[in-house]
Amino acid sequence: MSRIVSATEINKSPNQYIIDVINEKKSASVGIRDYRIKRLLEVLREWAGERLDDVFVNGSSAKGTGLKGSSDIDLFISLKSNTSASLKDIYNSLYKCLIEAGFSVEKRNVAQRIIHYNLQIDIVPGKKLPGQRYTHYLYTNRWSDQDRIQTNVHNHVNHVINSGRINEILATKIWRQIHKLEFPSMHLEMYVLKALSGKWTGKAYLANNFEAVLEHISKYFHRTAIYDPSNASNVISQNLYKYEVAAIQAAAEKSLNKSYLKQIIY
């Protein structure tokens, strides 16, 4: 398709090269019954008490798009809709509970991240909407004028799993990791799906598709609106600051100026 895909001095096809990189970087699956998170689950269930509806694996862990060096497992704490505490109080109460339990905690946008048994674990608390099974309100601490988002976490997982674009998403996540970009996973995943809309799926098209994603980012990232597939009023792309958008776009332009694929993803 182009100089990047065709110009490679490595002794394998561009598609196979990317597959090999993905296989090296992809993280192993960690399930809810893993012994390493047993104590953590006990802490979370005790914290939630009678408010608890469920705890389940979510995010990249459930989608099969996790990488080594990023979150090894994403845990979602579903609280009942009649939980009286505000979303902010829920978020901060969970943070306090984890600290008191001896964990070192990093507050993120909607999640709280801990390291436990060498696992990087992201924990997201959410309050169910009345009469809904998977739709939740989540607290977000990123913006001063907005403290909640409404989303369906189950839809996110199915949307990605059924997309046929897992390898393209993984390749783009590896690229993000190389450039140390602030590019939230859900935004990245939905962007890849939009950029590749109408294009062929399958390993035979992987290198071409990965480059197409970078080209789309380099040209259109700053003006491409990305919506939550389960809530069109949740504009995911608005969650980035302008300087973060510029950094992502500049990284794509820089990558497209490289001569060899192995200089872009490795």
C-alpha positions in Angstrom: 0.0 0.0 0.0 2.7 2.5 0.9 6.4 3.0 1.6 6.0 2.1 5.3 4.1 -1.2 4.7 6.3 -2.3 1.8 9.7 -0.9 2.9 11.0 -3.2 5.6 14.3 -4.8 5.9 13.1 -7.5 8.3 12.8 -11.0 7.0 9.1 -11.4 7.3 5.9 -9.8 6.0 4.7 -6.6 7.5 1.5 -8.3 8.7 3.5 -11.1 10.4 5.9 -8.5 12.0 3.0 -6.7 13.6 1.5 -10.0 14.8 4.8 -11.0 16.4 5.0 -7.6 18.2 1.5 -8.0 19.5 2.1 -11.5 20.7 5.2 -10.2 22.6 3.4 -7.2 24.1 0.0 -8.5 24.8 -0.7 -9.2 28.5 -1.9 -12.6 29.8 -5.6 -12.8 30.9 -6.3 -12.4 34.6 -9.6 -13.7 35.7 -11.9 -12.8 38.6 -10.9 -16.1 40.4 -7.2 -15.4 40.2 -5.7 -16.0 43.7 -3.7 -12.8 43.5 -6.8 -10.6 43.7 -8.6 -12.7 46.4 -7.8 -10.3 49.3 -8.5 -7.2 47.2 -11.9 -8.6 46.3 -12.6 -9.2 50.0 -11.7 -5.5 50.7 -13.9 -4.3 47.9 -16.9 -6.4 48.9 -16.5 -5.3 52.6 -16.3 -1.7 51.5 -19.4 -1.9 49.3 -21.4 -3.9 51.9 -25.2 -4.1 51.2 -24.8 -1.6 48.3 -22.9 -4.2 46.2 -24.7 -5.5 43.2 -21.7 -7.2 41.5 -17.9 -7.1 40.9 -16.7 -8.2 37.5 -13.8 -7.9 35.1 -14.2 -5.1 32.6 -12.2 -2.9 30.3 -9.2 -4.1 28.3 -9.0 -7.3 30.4 -12.5 -8.4 29.2 -11.9 -7.2 25.6 -8.6 -8.9 25.1 -6.9 -5.6 24.3 -4.6 -5.4 27.4 -0.8 -4.8 27.1 2.1 -5.6 29.4 2.9 -2.4 31.3 -0.6 -1.2 31.3 -3.5 -2.4 33.4 -3.3 -6.2 34.0 -6.9 -6.4 35.1 -9.8 -3.9 35.2 -12.4 -4.5 38.0 -15.8 -2.8 37.9 -17.7 -2.4 41.2 -21.4 -2.2 40.4 -23.4 -0.5 43.2 -27.1 -0.8 43.5 -29.2 2.1 42.2 -30.6 3.0 45.6 -27.1 3.8 46.9 -27.6 7.1 48.6 -24.0 8.4 48.5 -23.0 10.8 45.7 -20.7 9.6 43.0 -17.9 11.8 44.3 -18.3 10.4 47.8 -18.3 6.8 46.5 -15.1 7.5 44.6 -13.3 9.2 47.5 -14.6 6.6 50.0 -13.2 3.8 47.9 -9.9 5.6 47.7 -9.8 6.0 51.5 -10.7 2.3 51.9 -7.9 1.1 49.7 -5.3 3.4 51.4 -6.4 2.1 54.8 -6.1 -1.5 53.5 -2.5 -0.8 52.8 -2.6 -0.2 49.0 -0.8 2.5 47.2 -3.4 4.2 45.1 -3.3 6.4 42.1 -6.4 8.4 41.2 -7.2 8.3 37.5 -10.1 9.7 35.4 -12.8 7.2 36.5 -10.6 4.5 37.9 -8.3 4.0 40.8 -5.1 2.2 40.1 -3.1 -0.1 42.5 -0.2 -2.5 42.2 -0.8 -5.8 43.9 1.2 -9.0 43.5 2.9 -7.2 40.6 -0.4 -6.7 38.9 -1.5 -3.3 37.8 -5.2 -3.1 38.7 -7.7 -0.5 37.7 -10.8 -0.3 39.9 -13.9 1.6 38.7 -16.9 2.1 41.0 -20.2 2.8 39.4 -23.9 3.3 40.5 -26.5 1.5 38.4 -29.4 3.4 36.9 -32.8 2.3 38.2 -34.2 -0.6 36.1 -31.0 -1.1 34.2 -28.7 -4.1 34.2 -25.4 -2.7 32.9 -25.9 1.1 32.6 -24.1 3.0 35.3 -23.2 6.5 36.4 -19.4 6.9 36.9 -17.6 9.7 38.7 -15.1 11.6 36.7 -12.5 13.9 38.3 -11.1 15.3 35.0 -13.3 18.3 34.5 -14.4 21.0 37.0 -17.8 21.4 35.4 -18.7 17.7 34.9 -18.5 15.1 37.6 -20.3 12.2 36.1 -20.7 10.2 32.9 -23.4 7.7 32.0 -22.4 4.6 30.2 -23.0 0.9 29.6 -19.8 -1.0 30.4 -21.2 -4.3 28.9 -21.8 -2.7 25.6 -18.2 -1.4 25.4 -16.9 -5.0 25.8 -19.2 -6.5 23.2 -18.7 -3.6 20.8 -14.9 -4.2 20.7 -15.0 -8.0 20.8 -17.4 -8.2 17.9 -15.6 -5.6 15.8 -13.0 -7.8 14.1 -10.4 -5.1 14.9 -8.7 -6.5 18.0 -5.3 -6.6 16.3 -5.5 -3.1 14.9 -6.5 -1.9 18.4 -3.6 -3.7 20.0 -1.2 -2.3 17.4 -2.4 1.2 18.1 -2.2 0.7 21.8 1.4 -0.4 21.5 2.1 2.7 19.4 0.5 4.8 22.1 2.6 3.1 24.7 5.8 3.8 22.7 5.0 7.5 22.5 3.7 7.8 26.1 0.5 9.4 24.9 -2.5 10.4 27.0 -5.0 8.6 24.9 -7.8 6.9 26.9 -8.4 3.3 25.9 -12.1 3.6 25.1 -11.4 6.7 23.0 -8.6 4.8 21.2 -10.7 1.7 20.6 -13.7 3.7 19.2 -11.4 5.8 17.1 -9.8 2.8 15.5 -13.2 1.4 14.6 -14.3 4.7 13.1 -11.0 5.1 11.1 -11.3 1.6 9.7 -15.1 1.7 8.9 -15.7 0.0 5.6 -12.2 -1.5 5.4 -11.4 -5.2 5.1 -10.8 -7.2 8.3 -8.3 -10.0 9.0 -4.6 -10.5 9.5 -3.9 -10.1 5.7 -4.9 -6.4 6.0 -3.4 -5.7 9.4 -0.4 -3.6 8.3 -2.4 -1.6 5.8 -5.1 -1.0 8.4 -2.7 0.1 11.1 -1.2 2.6 8.7 -4.6 3.8 7.8 -5.3 4.5 11.5 -2.1 6.6 11.8 -3.0 8.5 8.6 -6.5 9.2 9.9 -5.1 10.4 13.2 -2.5 12.6 11.5 -5.1 14.4 9.3 -8.4 14.3 11.2 -7.8 13.6 14.9 -8.4 17.2 16.0 -11.8 17.3 14.4 -13.1 13.7 14.7 -15.9 13.4 17.3 -16.0 10.0 19.0 -19.1 9.0 20.9 -19.8 6.4 23.5 -21.6 3.6 21.7 -24.0 3.2 24.5 -24.7 6.9 25.1 -24.5 9.3 22.2 -24.5 12.3 24.6 -21.2 11.1 26.1 -18.7 12.6 23.6 -15.5 10.7 24.5 -13.3 12.8 22.3 -14.1 15.9 24.5 -12.2 14.3 27.4 -8.8 15.3 26.0 -7.1 18.7 26.5 -6.0 20.5 23.3 -2.3 19.9 24.0 -3.0 16.1 24.4 -4.8 16.1 21.0 -1.9 17.9 19.4 0.6 15.5 20.9 -1.3 12.5 19.5 -1.6 14.0 16.1 2.1 15.0 16.0 3.1 11.5 17.0 1.1 10.0 14.1 2.7 12.5 11.7 6.2 11.7 13.0 5.5 7.9 12.6 4.4 8.3 9.0 7.7 10.0 8.2 9.6 6.9 9.2 11.1 4.6 6.6 10.5 1.3 8.2 7.7 -0.4 10.0 10.0 -1.5 12.8 10.7 2.1 13.6 7.0 2.8 14.2 5.9 -0.3 16.2 8.3 -2.5 18.2 
